[in-house]
Amino acid sequence: MRYGEESERLMREFGEVKWCPVEGSKIVEFYKGKNVFVTGATGFLGKLLVEKLLRACPDIDTVYILVRPKKGEDEHSRKDKVYADQST
């Protein structure tokens, strides 16, 4: 069974599947021990990108994010607001 077929089967069976890295993935190997700088990390795609990097690349060294002040909020409060733990 190919990887894509297995993913589809799991999604149908469980409804929601958390992605985990494939052994030997070129992406996981590429980011191993690397530092990554993400601009726009508080936007929709930026949040998804940061989450995916942290989840899929466990051996990534550091993820730096650029956050600018906006609409009367300083950069620290924007970061805290966007990346607050919402698992509850």
N, CA, C and O atoms as a Maestro MAE file, in Angstrom:
{
 s_m_m2io_version
 :::
 2.0.0
}

f_m_ct {
 s_m_title
 :::
 protein
 m_atom[352] {
  # First column is atom index #
  i_m_mmod_type
  r_m_x_coord
  r_m_y_coord
  r_m_z_coord
  i_m_residue_number
  s_m_chain_name
  s_m_pdb_residue_name
  s_m_pdb_atom_name
  i_m_atomic_number
  :::
  1 25 0.848 -1.171 0.000 1 A "MET " " N  " 7
  2 3 0.000 0.000 0.000 1 A "MET " " CA " 6
  3 2 0.900 1.243 0.000 1 A "MET " " C  " 6
  4 15 1.852 1.320 0.776 1 A "MET " " O  " 8
  5 25 0.603 2.192 -0.852 2 A "ARG " " N  " 7
  6 3 1.384 3.417 -0.917 2 A "ARG " " CA " 6
  7 2 1.048 4.328 0.254 2 A "ARG " " C  " 6
  8 15 -0.004 4.195 0.878 2 A "ARG " " O  " 8
  9 25 1.960 5.258 0.544 3 A "TYR " " N  " 7
  10 3 1.780 6.170 1.672 3 A "TYR " " CA " 6
  11 2 0.472 6.959 1.566 3 A "TYR " " C  " 6
  12 15 -0.251 7.069 2.555 3 A "TYR " " O  " 8
  13 25 0.154 7.506 0.400 4 A "GLY " " N  " 7
  14 3 -1.067 8.283 0.208 4 A "GLY " " CA " 6
  15 2 -2.317 7.465 0.473 4 A "GLY " " C  " 6
  16 15 -3.266 7.949 1.088 4 A "GLY " " O  " 8
  17 25 -2.315 6.226 0.008 5 A "GLU " " N  " 7
  18 3 -3.469 5.352 0.237 5 A "GLU " " CA " 6
  19 2 -3.636 5.058 1.716 5 A "GLU " " C  " 6
  20 15 -4.758 5.030 2.223 5 A "GLU " " O  " 8
  21 25 -2.531 4.840 2.410 6 A "GLU " " N  " 7
  22 3 -2.584 4.570 3.850 6 A "GLU " " CA " 6
  23 2 -3.125 5.795 4.591 6 A "GLU " " C  " 6
  24 15 -3.925 5.646 5.515 6 A "GLU " " O  " 8
  25 25 -2.705 6.999 4.203 7 A "SER " " N  " 7
  26 3 -3.205 8.220 4.831 7 A "SER " " CA " 6
  27 2 -4.704 8.357 4.643 7 A "SER " " C  " 6
  28 15 -5.423 8.681 5.588 7 A "SER " " O  " 8
  29 25 -5.180 8.113 3.431 8 A "GLU " " N  " 7
  30 3 -6.617 8.203 3.165 8 A "GLU " " CA " 6
  31 2 -7.393 7.185 3.986 8 A "GLU " " C  " 6
  32 15 -8.456 7.499 4.521 8 A "GLU " " O  " 8
  33 25 -6.874 5.978 4.091 9 A "ARG " " N  " 7
  34 3 -7.541 4.942 4.883 9 A "ARG " " CA " 6
  35 2 -7.647 5.373 6.343 9 A "ARG " " C  " 6
  36 15 -8.702 5.224 6.959 9 A "ARG " " O  " 8
  37 25 -6.560 5.906 6.896 10 A "LEU " " N  " 7
  38 3 -6.573 6.339 8.288 10 A "LEU " " CA " 6
  39 2 -7.536 7.496 8.513 10 A "LEU " " C  " 6
  40 15 -8.230 7.534 9.528 10 A "LEU " " O  " 8
  41 25 -7.585 8.440 7.579 11 A "MET " " N  " 7
  42 3 -8.507 9.563 7.721 11 A "MET " " CA " 6
  43 2 -9.954 9.102 7.702 11 A "MET " " C  " 6
  44 15 -10.781 9.607 8.461 11 A "MET " " O  " 8
  45 25 -10.263 8.140 6.834 12 A "ARG " " N  " 7
  46 3 -11.630 7.611 6.794 12 A "ARG " " CA " 6
  47 2 -11.947 6.856 8.080 12 A "ARG " " C  " 6
  48 15 -13.051 6.966 8.613 12 A "ARG " " O  " 8
  49 25 -10.986 6.094 8.572 13 A "GLU " " N  " 7
  50 3 -11.216 5.249 9.740 13 A "GLU " " CA " 6
  51 2 -11.340 6.057 11.031 13 A "GLU " " C  " 6
  52 15 -12.203 5.764 11.859 13 A "GLU " " O  " 8
  53 25 -10.492 7.065 11.212 14 A "PHE " " N  " 7
  54 3 -10.453 7.786 12.477 14 A "PHE " " CA " 6
  55 2 -11.005 9.204 12.392 14 A "PHE " " C  " 6
  56 15 -11.172 9.856 13.423 14 A "PHE " " O  " 8
  57 25 -11.288 9.685 11.214 15 A "GLY " " N  " 7
  58 3 -11.830 11.029 11.072 15 A "GLY " " CA " 6
  59 2 -10.764 12.109 11.120 15 A "GLY " " C  " 6
  60 15 -10.762 13.005 10.276 15 A "GLY " " O  " 8
  61 25 -9.870 12.046 12.075 16 A "GLU " " N  " 7
  62 3 -8.803 13.030 12.194 16 A "GLU " " CA " 6
  63 2 -7.496 12.294 12.437 16 A "GLU " " C  " 6
  64 15 -7.399 11.454 13.332 16 A "GLU " " O  " 8
  65 25 -6.513 12.612 11.646 17 A "VAL " " N  " 7
  66 3 -5.216 11.962 11.779 17 A "VAL " " CA " 6
  67 2 -4.164 13.032 11.971 17 A "VAL " " C  " 6
  68 15 -4.083 13.979 11.189 17 A "VAL " " O  " 8
  69 25 -3.370 12.886 12.997 18 A "LYS " " N  " 7
  70 3 -2.254 13.794 13.208 18 A "LYS " " CA " 6
  71 2 -1.096 13.303 12.358 18 A "LYS " " C  " 6
  72 15 -0.728 12.129 12.416 18 A "LYS " " O  " 8
  73 25 -0.519 14.207 11.564 19 A "TRP " " N  " 7
  74 3 0.572 13.833 10.669 19 A "TRP " " CA " 6
  75 2 1.831 13.584 11.475 19 A "TRP " " C  " 6
  76 15 2.142 14.342 12.394 19 A "TRP " " O  " 8
  77 25 2.532 12.565 11.150 20 A "CYS " " N  " 7
  78 3 3.833 12.316 11.762 20 A "CYS " " CA " 6
  79 2 4.828 12.033 10.643 20 A "CYS " " C  " 6
  80 15 4.445 11.547 9.579 20 A "CYS " " O  " 8
  81 25 6.094 12.332 10.875 21 A "PRO " " N  " 7
  82 3 7.073 12.217 9.797 21 A "PRO " " CA " 6
  83 2 7.257 10.782 9.308 21 A "PRO " " C  " 6
  84 15 7.144 9.819 10.066 21 A "PRO " " O  " 8
  85 25 7.537 10.685 8.045 22 A "VAL " " N  " 7
  86 3 7.826 9.397 7.438 22 A "VAL " " CA " 6
  87 2 9.316 9.136 7.616 22 A "VAL " " C  " 6
  88 15 10.133 10.024 7.374 22 A "VAL " " O  " 8
  89 25 9.672 7.946 8.031 23 A "GLU " " N  " 7
  90 3 11.086 7.632 8.183 23 A "GLU " " CA " 6
  91 2 11.795 7.829 6.861 23 A "GLU " " C  " 6
  92 15 11.326 7.384 5.813 23 A "GLU " " O  " 8
  93 25 12.932 8.501 6.922 24 A "GLY " " N  " 7
  94 3 13.705 8.714 5.715 24 A "GLY " " CA " 6
  95 2 13.187 9.840 4.839 24 A "GLY " " C  " 6
  96 15 13.620 9.975 3.695 24 A "GLY " " O  " 8
  97 25 12.264 10.655 5.356 25 A "SER " " N  " 7
  98 3 11.714 11.760 4.580 25 A "SER " " CA " 6
  99 2 12.808 12.759 4.241 25 A "SER " " C  " 6
  100 15 13.622 13.101 5.098 25 A "SER " " O  " 8
  101 25 12.834 13.226 3.008 26 A "LYS " " N  " 7
  102 3 13.840 14.194 2.588 26 A "LYS " " CA " 6
  103 2 13.667 15.518 3.321 26 A "LYS " " C  " 6
  104 15 14.651 16.200 3.611 26 A "LYS " " O  " 8
  105 25 12.430 15.887 3.623 27 A "ILE " " N  " 7
  106 3 12.177 17.139 4.329 27 A "ILE " " CA " 6
  107 2 12.706 17.062 5.755 27 A "ILE " " C  " 6
  108 15 13.369 17.989 6.220 27 A "ILE " " O  " 8
  109 25 12.421 15.972 6.449 28 A "VAL " " N  " 7
  110 3 12.895 15.791 7.817 28 A "VAL " " CA " 6
  111 2 14.421 15.793 7.844 28 A "VAL " " C  " 6
  112 15 15.026 16.401 8.727 28 A "VAL " " O  " 8
  113 25 15.033 15.128 6.897 29 A "GLU " " N  " 7
  114 3 16.502 15.087 6.821 29 A "GLU " " CA " 6
  115 2 17.075 16.463 6.496 29 A "GLU " " C  " 6
  116 15 18.115 16.839 7.038 29 A "GLU " " O  " 8
  117 25 16.409 17.222 5.617 30 A "PHE " " N  " 7
  118 3 16.896 18.541 5.236 30 A "PHE " " CA " 6
  119 2 16.956 19.475 6.438 30 A "PHE " " C  " 6
  120 15 17.940 20.194 6.613 30 A "PHE " " O  " 8
  121 25 15.911 19.473 7.271 31 A "TYR " " N  " 7
  122 3 15.828 20.393 8.401 31 A "TYR " " CA " 6
  123 2 16.553 19.895 9.652 31 A "TYR " " C  " 6
  124 15 16.600 20.614 10.650 31 A "TYR " " O  " 8
  125 25 17.105 18.713 9.627 32 A "LYS " " N  " 7
  126 3 17.801 18.153 10.784 32 A "LYS " " CA " 6
  127 2 18.986 19.044 11.158 32 A "LYS " " C  " 6
  128 15 19.895 19.245 10.353 32 A "LYS " " O  " 8
  129 25 18.972 19.576 12.383 33 A "GLY " " N  " 7
  130 3 20.051 20.416 12.878 33 A "GLY " " CA " 6
  131 2 20.103 21.818 12.307 33 A "GLY " " C  " 6
  132 15 21.061 22.548 12.561 33 A "GLY " " O  " 8
  133 25 19.090 22.217 11.536 34 A "LYS " " N  " 7
  134 3 19.089 23.536 10.899 34 A "LYS " " CA " 6
  135 2 18.331 24.554 11.745 34 A "LYS " " C  " 6
  136 15 17.493 24.202 12.576 34 A "LYS " " O  " 8
  137 25 18.649 25.826 11.511 35 A "ASN " " N  " 7
  138 3 17.907 26.950 12.073 35 A "ASN " " CA " 6
  139 2 17.016 27.503 10.966 35 A "ASN " " C  " 6
  140 15 17.436 27.573 9.811 35 A "ASN " " O  " 8
  141 25 15.797 27.893 11.306 36 A "VAL " " N  " 7
  142 3 14.845 28.397 10.319 36 A "VAL " " CA " 6
  143 2 14.330 29.752 10.791 36 A "VAL " " C  " 6
  144 15 14.011 29.930 11.966 36 A "VAL " " O  " 8
  145 25 14.254 30.704 9.866 37 A "PHE " " N  " 7
  146 3 13.731 32.036 10.151 37 A "PHE " " CA " 6
  147 2 12.416 32.194 9.394 37 A "PHE " " C  " 6
  148 15 12.390 32.084 8.168 37 A "PHE " " O  " 8
  149 25 11.321 32.452 10.117 38 A "VAL " " N  " 7
  150 3 10.001 32.560 9.504 38 A "VAL " " CA " 6
  151 2 9.491 33.987 9.661 38 A "VAL " " C  " 6
  152 15 9.351 34.489 10.776 38 A "VAL " " O  " 8
  153 25 9.214 34.640 8.520 39 A "THR " " N  " 7
  154 3 8.558 35.946 8.575 39 A "THR " " CA " 6
  155 2 7.064 35.711 8.411 39 A "THR " " C  " 6
  156 15 6.644 34.739 7.784 39 A "THR " " O  " 8
  157 25 6.279 36.593 8.970 40 A "GLY " " N  " 7
  158 3 4.826 36.424 8.879 40 A "GLY " " CA " 6
  159 2 4.320 35.304 9.751 40 A "GLY " " C  " 6
  160 15 3.302 34.689 9.435 40 A "GLY " " O  " 8
  161 25 5.006 35.020 10.845 41 A "ALA " " N  " 7
  162 3 4.667 33.877 11.686 41 A "ALA " " CA " 6
  163 2 3.374 34.043 12.464 41 A "ALA " " C  " 6
  164 15 2.876 33.074 13.037 41 A "ALA " " O  " 8
  165 25 2.814 35.259 12.497 42 A "THR " " N  " 7
  166 3 1.545 35.453 13.201 42 A "THR " " CA " 6
  167 2 0.353 35.387 12.261 42 A "THR " " C  " 6
  168 15 -0.793 35.447 12.707 42 A "THR " " O  " 8
  169 25 0.611 35.264 10.967 43 A "GLY " " N  " 7
  170 3 -0.468 35.141 9.993 43 A "GLY " " CA " 6
  171 2 -0.964 33.711 9.892 43 A "GLY " " C  " 6
  172 15 -0.421 32.806 10.527 43 A "GLY " " O  " 8
  173 25 -1.988 33.516 9.098 44 A "PHE " " N  " 7
  174 3 -2.603 32.191 8.952 44 A "PHE " " CA " 6
  175 2 -1.603 31.144 8.472 44 A "PHE " " C  " 6
  176 15 -1.435 30.104 9.109 44 A "PHE " " O  " 8
  177 25 -0.943 31.416 7.356 45 A "LEU " " N  " 7
  178 3 0.017 30.441 6.821 45 A "LEU " " CA " 6
  179 2 1.252 30.327 7.694 45 A "LEU " " C  " 6
  180 15 1.821 29.244 7.831 45 A "LEU " " O  " 8
  181 25 1.669 31.437 8.287 46 A "GLY " " N  " 7
  182 3 2.839 31.403 9.164 46 A "GLY " " CA " 6
  183 2 2.632 30.497 10.363 46 A "GLY " " C  " 6
  184 15 3.524 29.735 10.735 46 A "GLY " " O  " 8
  185 25 1.449 30.581 10.969 47 A "LYS " " N  " 7
  186 3 1.153 29.710 12.112 47 A "LYS " " CA " 6
  187 2 1.163 28.250 11.693 47 A "LYS " " C  " 6
  188 15 1.682 27.396 12.411 47 A "LYS " " O  " 8
  189 25 0.590 27.966 10.535 48 A "LEU " " N  " 7
  190 3 0.581 26.588 10.042 48 A "LEU " " CA " 6
  191 2 1.993 26.086 9.761 48 A "LEU " " C  " 6
  192 15 2.333 24.950 10.093 48 A "LEU " " O  " 8
  193 25 2.807 26.934 9.153 49 A "LEU " " N  " 7
  194 3 4.175 26.556 8.836 49 A "LEU " " CA " 6
  195 2 4.979 26.251 10.099 49 A "LEU " " C  " 6
  196 15 5.679 25.240 10.162 49 A "LEU " " O  " 8
  197 25 4.882 27.115 11.094 50 A "VAL " " N  " 7
  198 3 5.623 26.904 12.345 50 A "VAL " " CA " 6
  199 2 5.156 25.628 13.026 50 A "VAL " " C  " 6
  200 15 5.973 24.836 13.496 50 A "VAL " " O  " 8
  201 25 3.850 25.427 13.081 51 A "GLU " " N  " 7
  202 3 3.314 24.204 13.706 51 A "GLU " " CA " 6
  203 2 3.802 22.960 12.984 51 A "GLU " " C  " 6
  204 15 4.195 21.986 13.625 51 A "GLU " " O  " 8
  205 25 3.782 22.980 11.665 52 A "LYS " " N  " 7
  206 3 4.203 21.826 10.871 52 A "LYS " " CA " 6
  207 2 5.688 21.546 11.059 52 A "LYS " " C  " 6
  208 15 6.090 20.390 11.197 52 A "LYS " " O  " 8
  209 25 6.497 22.587 11.065 53 A "LEU " " N  " 7
  210 3 7.933 22.394 11.284 53 A "LEU " " CA " 6
  211 2 8.210 21.780 12.648 53 A "LEU " " C  " 6
  212 15 9.020 20.860 12.767 53 A "LEU " " O  " 8
  213 25 7.542 22.285 13.671 54 A "LEU " " N  " 7
  214 3 7.780 21.763 15.020 54 A "LEU " " CA " 6
  215 2 7.283 20.330 15.178 54 A "LEU " " C  " 6
  216 15 7.899 19.529 15.882 54 A "LEU " " O  " 8
  217 25 6.179 20.012 14.528 55 A "ARG " " N  " 7
  218 3 5.617 18.668 14.651 55 A "ARG " " CA " 6
  219 2 6.361 17.650 13.791 55 A "ARG " " C  " 6
  220 15 6.637 16.537 14.238 55 A "ARG " " O  " 8
  221 25 6.681 18.029 12.566 56 A "ALA " " N  " 7
  222 3 7.208 17.061 11.606 56 A "ALA " " CA " 6
  223 2 8.720 16.923 11.635 56 A "ALA " " C  " 6
  224 15 9.257 15.912 11.182 56 A "ALA " " O  " 8
  225 25 9.404 17.913 12.156 57 A "CYS " " N  " 7
  226 3 10.869 17.899 12.137 57 A "CYS " " CA " 6
  227 2 11.399 17.973 13.570 57 A "CYS " " C  " 6
  228 15 11.812 19.041 14.021 57 A "CYS " " O  " 8
  229 25 11.390 16.864 14.277 58 A "PRO " " N  " 7
  230 3 11.768 16.889 15.691 58 A "PRO " " CA " 6
  231 2 13.230 17.264 15.923 58 A "PRO " " C  " 6
  232 15 13.579 17.699 17.021 58 A "PRO " " O  " 8
  233 25 14.084 17.108 14.929 59 A "ASP " " N  " 7
  234 3 15.499 17.410 15.104 59 A "ASP " " CA " 6
  235 2 15.883 18.782 14.578 59 A "ASP " " C  " 6
  236 15 17.069 19.078 14.429 59 A "ASP " " O  " 8
  237 25 14.884 19.635 14.291 60 A "ILE " " N  " 7
  238 3 15.178 20.997 13.865 60 A "ILE " " CA " 6
  239 2 15.835 21.707 15.045 60 A "ILE " " C  " 6
  240 15 15.420 21.521 16.189 60 A "ILE " " O  " 8
  241 25 16.860 22.522 14.774 61 A "ASP " " N  " 7
  242 3 17.602 23.142 15.868 61 A "ASP " " CA " 6
  243 2 16.822 24.297 16.487 61 A "ASP " " C  " 6
  244 15 16.471 24.238 17.666 61 A "ASP " " O  " 8
  245 25 16.544 25.346 15.714 62 A "THR " " N  " 7
  246 3 15.857 26.525 16.238 62 A "THR " " CA " 6
  247 2 14.927 27.094 15.176 62 A "THR " " C  " 6
  248 15 15.266 27.121 13.993 62 A "THR " " O  " 8
  249 25 13.743 27.552 15.608 63 A "VAL " " N  " 7
  250 3 12.828 28.260 14.722 63 A "VAL " " CA " 6
  251 2 12.736 29.689 15.240 63 A "VAL " " C  " 6
  252 15 12.248 29.929 16.345 63 A "VAL " " O  " 8
  253 25 13.207 30.630 14.439 64 A "TYR " " N  " 7
  254 3 13.119 32.047 14.765 64 A "TYR " " CA " 6
  255 2 11.904 32.611 14.047 64 A "TYR " " C  " 6
  256 15 11.649 32.285 12.887 64 A "TYR " " O  " 8
  257 25 11.152 33.466 14.747 65 A "ILE " " N  " 7
  258 3 9.996 34.088 14.102 65 A "ILE " " CA " 6
  259 2 10.132 35.608 14.179 65 A "ILE " " C  " 6
  260 15 10.632 36.150 15.165 65 A "ILE " " O  " 8
  261 25 9.678 36.285 13.124 66 A "LEU " " N  " 7
  262 3 9.670 37.742 13.079 66 A "LEU " " CA " 6
  263 2 8.259 38.215 13.387 66 A "LEU " " C  " 6
  264 15 7.308 37.870 12.686 66 A "LEU " " O  " 8
  265 25 8.133 39.011 14.446 67 A "VAL " " N  " 7
  266 3 6.828 39.554 14.830 67 A "VAL " " CA " 6
  267 2 6.985 41.071 14.944 67 A "VAL " " C  " 6
  268 15 7.839 41.565 15.680 67 A "VAL " " O  " 8
  269 25 6.155 41.792 14.212 68 A "ARG " " N  " 7
  270 3 6.192 43.255 14.243 68 A "ARG " " CA " 6
  271 2 5.021 43.785 15.063 68 A "ARG " " C  " 6
  272 15 3.983 43.131 15.163 68 A "ARG " " O  " 8
  273 25 5.185 44.973 15.651 69 A "PRO " " N  " 7
  274 3 4.037 45.580 16.342 69 A "PRO " " CA " 6
  275 2 2.963 45.957 15.322 69 A "PRO " " C  " 6
  276 15 3.265 46.286 14.175 69 A "PRO " " O  " 8
  277 25 1.715 45.901 15.759 70 A "LYS " " N  " 7
  278 3 0.613 46.193 14.838 70 A "LYS " " CA " 6
  279 2 -0.618 46.639 15.637 70 A "LYS " " C  " 6
  280 15 -0.912 46.090 16.699 70 A "LYS " " O  " 8
  281 25 -1.316 47.620 15.124 71 A "LYS " " N  " 7
  282 3 -2.585 48.093 15.701 71 A "LYS " " CA " 6
  283 2 -2.499 48.368 17.204 71 A "LYS " " C  " 6
  284 15 -3.369 47.944 17.965 71 A "LYS " " O  " 8
  285 25 -1.465 49.070 17.624 72 A "GLY " " N  " 7
  286 3 -1.342 49.432 19.027 72 A "GLY " " CA " 6
  287 2 -0.867 48.320 19.944 72 A "GLY " " C  " 6
  288 15 -0.786 48.530 21.154 72 A "GLY " " O  " 8
  289 25 -0.551 47.151 19.419 73 A "GLU " " N  " 7
  290 3 -0.034 46.044 20.227 73 A "GLU " " CA " 6
  291 2 1.461 45.901 19.990 73 A "GLU " " C  " 6
  292 15 1.932 46.007 18.858 73 A "GLU " " O  " 8
  293 25 2.201 45.661 21.062 74 A "ASP " " N  " 7
  294 3 3.625 45.425 20.867 74 A "ASP " " CA " 6
  295 2 3.844 43.987 20.400 74 A "ASP " " C  " 6
  296 15 2.942 43.152 20.459 74 A "ASP " " O  " 8
  297 25 5.059 43.724 19.939 75 A "GLU " " N  " 7
  298 3 5.356 42.408 19.349 75 A "GLU " " CA " 6
  299 2 5.227 41.258 20.348 75 A "GLU " " C  " 6
  300 15 4.842 40.152 19.968 75 A "GLU " " O  " 8
  301 25 5.543 41.506 21.613 76 A "HIS " " N  " 7
  302 3 5.465 40.428 22.616 76 A "HIS " " CA " 6
  303 2 4.013 40.014 22.884 76 A "HIS " " C  " 6
  304 15 3.709 38.825 22.975 76 A "HIS " " O  " 8
  305 25 3.134 40.987 23.008 77 A "SER " " N  " 7
  306 3 1.731 40.638 23.265 77 A "SER " " CA " 6
  307 2 1.098 39.977 22.040 77 A "SER " " C  " 6
  308 15 0.243 39.103 22.187 77 A "SER " " O  " 8
  309 25 1.510 40.387 20.820 78 A "ARG " " N  " 7
  310 3 0.997 39.721 19.606 78 A "ARG " " CA " 6
  311 2 1.416 38.267 19.571 78 A "ARG " " C  " 6
  312 15 0.602 37.387 19.290 78 A "ARG " " O  " 8
  313 25 2.688 38.010 19.856 79 A "LYS " " N  " 7
  314 3 3.190 36.633 19.858 79 A "LYS " " CA " 6
  315 2 2.452 35.803 20.907 79 A "LYS " " C  " 6
  316 15 2.021 34.684 20.630 79 A "LYS " " O  " 8
  317 25 2.312 36.355 22.109 80 A "ASP " " N  " 7
  318 3 1.626 35.624 23.176 80 A "ASP " " CA " 6
  319 2 0.165 35.336 22.802 80 A "ASP " " C  " 6
  320 15 -0.348 34.254 23.088 80 A "ASP " " O  " 8
  321 25 -0.490 36.291 22.173 81 A "LYS " " N  " 7
  322 3 -1.885 36.130 21.785 81 A "LYS " " CA " 6
  323 2 -2.044 35.048 20.707 81 A "LYS " " C  " 6
  324 15 -2.952 34.220 20.781 81 A "LYS " " O  " 8
  325 25 -1.166 35.062 19.721 82 A "VAL " " N  " 7
  326 3 -1.256 34.122 18.604 82 A "VAL " " CA " 6
  327 2 -0.872 32.711 19.021 82 A "VAL " " C  " 6
  328 15 -1.520 31.741 18.627 82 A "VAL " " O  " 8
  329 25 0.185 32.600 19.822 83 A "TYR " " N  " 7
  330 3 0.699 31.276 20.160 83 A "TYR " " CA " 6
  331 2 0.301 30.810 21.561 83 A "TYR " " C  " 6
  332 15 0.959 29.945 22.138 83 A "TYR " " O  " 8
  333 25 -0.773 31.381 22.108 84 A "ALA " " N  " 7
  334 3 -1.282 30.928 23.407 84 A "ALA " " CA " 6
  335 2 -1.773 29.485 23.270 84 A "ALA " " C  " 6
  336 15 -2.324 29.105 22.237 84 A "ALA " " O  " 8
  337 25 -1.571 28.702 24.300 85 A "ASP " " N  " 7
  338 3 -2.014 27.303 24.282 85 A "ASP " " CA " 6
  339 2 -3.531 27.256 24.293 85 A "ASP " " C  " 6
  340 15 -4.164 27.678 25.261 85 A "ASP " " O  " 8
  341 25 -4.114 26.743 23.217 86 A "GLN " " N  " 7
  342 3 -5.575 26.669 23.103 86 A "GLN " " CA " 6
  343 2 -6.053 25.234 23.105 86 A "GLN " " C  " 6
  344 15 -7.086 24.920 22.515 86 A "GLN " " O  " 8
  345 25 -5.309 24.357 23.767 87 A "SER " " N  " 7
  346 3 -5.679 22.945 23.772 87 A "SER " " CA " 6
  347 2 -6.781 22.633 24.777 87 A "SER " " C  " 6
  348 15 -7.290 21.512 24.803 87 A "SER " " O  " 8
  349 25 -7.157 23.604 25.603 88 A "THR " " N  " 7
  350 3 -8.191 23.358 26.599 88 A "THR " " CA " 6
  351 2 -9.557 23.605 26.059 88 A "THR " " C  " 6
  352 15 -10.543 23.442 26.777 88 A "THR " " O  " 8
  :::
 }
 m_bond[351] {
  # First column is bond index #
  i_m_from
  i_m_to
  i_m_order
  :::
  1 1 2 1
  2 2 3 1
  3 3 4 2
  4 3 5 1
  5 5 6 1
  6 6 7 1
  7 7 8 2
  8 7 9 1
  9 9 10 1
  10 10 11 1
  11 11 12 2
  12 11 13 1
  13 13 14 1
  14 14 15 1
  15 15 16 2
  16 15 17 1
  17 17 18 1
  18 18 19 1
  19 19 20 2
  20 19 21 1
  21 21 22 1
  22 22 23 1
  23 23 24 2
  24 23 25 1
  25 25 26 1
  26 26 27 1
  27 27 28 2
  28 27 29 1
  29 29 30 1
  30 30 31 1
  31 31 32 2
  32 31 33 1
  33 33 34 1
  34 34 35 1
  35 35 36 2
  36 35 37 1
  37 37 38 1
  38 38 39 1
  39 39 40 2
  40 39 41 1
  41 41 42 1
  42 42 43 1
  43 43 44 2
  44 43 45 1
  45 45 46 1
  46 46 47 1
  47 47 48 2
  48 47 49 1
  49 49 50 1
  50 50 51 1
  51 51 52 2
  52 51 53 1
  53 53 54 1
  54 54 55 1
  55 55 56 2
  56 55 57 1
  57 57 58 1
  58 58 59 1
  59 59 60 2
  60 59 61 1
  61 61 62 1
  62 62 63 1
  63 63 64 2
  64 63 65 1
  65 65 66 1
  66 66 67 1
  67 67 68 2
  68 67 69 1
  69 69 70 1
  70 70 71 1
  71 71 72 2
  72 71 73 1
  73 73 74 1
  74 74 75 1
  75 75 76 2
  76 75 77 1
  77 77 78 1
  78 78 79 1
  79 79 80 2
  80 79 81 1
  81 81 82 1
  82 82 83 1
  83 83 84 2
  84 83 85 1
  85 85 86 1
  86 86 87 1
  87 87 88 2
  88 87 89 1
  89 89 90 1
  90 90 91 1
  91 91 92 2
  92 91 93 1
  93 93 94 1
  94 94 95 1
  95 95 96 2
  96 95 97 1
  97 97 98 1
  98 98 99 1
  99 99 100 2
  100 99 101 1
  101 101 102 1
  102 102 103 1
  103 103 104 2
  104 103 105 1
  105 105 106 1
  106 106 107 1
  107 107 108 2
  108 107 109 1
  109 109 110 1
  110 110 111 1
  111 111 112 2
  112 111 113 1
  113 113 114 1
  114 114 115 1
  115 115 116 2
  116 115 117 1
  117 117 118 1
  118 118 119 1
  119 119 120 2
  120 119 121 1
  121 121 122 1
  122 122 123 1
  123 123 124 2
  124 123 125 1
  125 125 126 1
  126 126 127 1
  127 127 128 2
  128 127 129 1
  129 129 130 1
  130 130 131 1
  131 131 132 2
  132 131 133 1
  133 133 134 1
  134 134 135 1
  135 135 136 2
  136 135 137 1
  137 137 138 1
  138 138 139 1
  139 139 140 2
  140 139 141 1
  141 141 142 1
  142 142 143 1
  143 143 144 2
  144 143 145 1
  145 145 146 1
  146 146 147 1
  147 147 148 2
  148 147 149 1
  149 149 150 1
  150 150 151 1
  151 151 152 2
  152 151 153 1
  153 153 154 1
  154 154 155 1
  155 155 156 2
  156 155 157 1
  157 157 158 1
  158 158 159 1
  159 159 160 2
  160 159 161 1
  161 161 162 1
  162 162 163 1
  163 163 164 2
  164 163 165 1
  165 165 166 1
  166 166 167 1
  167 167 168 2
  168 167 169 1
  169 169 170 1
  170 170 171 1
  171 171 172 2
  172 171 173 1
  173 173 174 1
  174 174 175 1
  175 175 176 2
  176 175 177 1
  177 177 178 1
  178 178 179 1
  179 179 180 2
  180 179 181 1
  181 181 182 1
  182 182 183 1
  183 183 184 2
  184 183 185 1
  185 185 186 1
  186 186 187 1
  187 187 188 2
  188 187 189 1
  189 189 190 1
  190 190 191 1
  191 191 192 2
  192 191 193 1
  193 193 194 1
  194 194 195 1
  195 195 196 2
  196 195 197 1
  197 197 198 1
  198 198 199 1
  199 199 200 2
  200 199 201 1
  201 201 202 1
  202 202 203 1
  203 203 204 2
  204 203 205 1
  205 205 206 1
  206 206 207 1
  207 207 208 2
  208 207 209 1
  209 209 210 1
  210 210 211 1
  211 211 212 2
  212 211 213 1
  213 213 214 1
  214 214 215 1
  215 215 216 2
  216 215 217 1
  217 217 218 1
  218 218 219 1
  219 219 220 2
  220 219 221 1
  221 221 222 1
  222 222 223 1
  223 223 224 2
  224 223 225 1
  225 225 226 1
  226 226 227 1
  227 227 228 2
  228 227 229 1
  229 229 230 1
  230 230 231 1
  231 231 232 2
  232 231 233 1
  233 233 234 1
  234 234 235 1
  235 235 236 2
  236 235 237 1
  237 237 238 1
  238 238 239 1
  239 239 240 2
  240 239 241 1
  241 241 242 1
  242 242 243 1
  243 243 244 2
  244 243 245 1
  245 245 246 1
  246 246 247 1
  247 247 248 2
  248 247 249 1
  249 249 250 1
  250 250 251 1
  251 251 252 2
  252 251 253 1
  253 253 254 1
  254 254 255 1
  255 255 256 2
  256 255 257 1
  257 257 258 1
  258 258 259 1
  259 259 260 2
  260 259 261 1
  261 261 262 1
  262 262 263 1
  263 263 264 2
  264 263 265 1
  265 265 266 1
  266 266 267 1
  267 267 268 2
  268 267 269 1
  269 269 270 1
  270 270 271 1
  271 271 272 2
  272 271 273 1
  273 273 274 1
  274 274 275 1
  275 275 276 2
  276 275 277 1
  277 277 278 1
  278 278 279 1
  279 279 280 2
  280 279 281 1
  281 281 282 1
  282 282 283 1
  283 283 284 2
  284 283 285 1
  285 285 286 1
  286 286 287 1
  287 287 288 2
  288 287 289 1
  289 289 290 1
  290 290 291 1
  291 291 292 2
  292 291 293 1
  293 293 294 1
  294 294 295 1
  295 295 296 2
  296 295 297 1
  297 297 298 1
  298 298 299 1
  299 299 300 2
  300 299 301 1
  301 301 302 1
  302 302 303 1
  303 303 304 2
  304 303 305 1
  305 305 306 1
  306 306 307 1
  307 307 308 2
  308 307 309 1
  309 309 310 1
  310 310 311 1
  311 311 312 2
  312 311 313 1
  313 313 314 1
  314 314 315 1
  315 315 316 2
  316 315 317 1
  317 317 318 1
  318 318 319 1
  319 319 320 2
  320 319 321 1
  321 321 322 1
  322 322 323 1
  323 323 324 2
  324 323 325 1
  325 325 326 1
  326 326 327 1
  327 327 328 2
  328 327 329 1
  329 329 330 1
  330 330 331 1
  331 331 332 2
  332 331 333 1
  333 333 334 1
  334 334 335 1
  335 335 336 2
  336 335 337 1
  337 337 338 1
  338 338 339 1
  339 339 340 2
  340 339 341 1
  341 341 342 1
  342 342 343 1
  343 343 344 2
  344 343 345 1
  345 345 346 1
  346 346 347 1
  347 347 348 2
  348 347 349 1
  349 349 350 1
  350 350 351 1
  351 351 352 2
  :::
 }
}
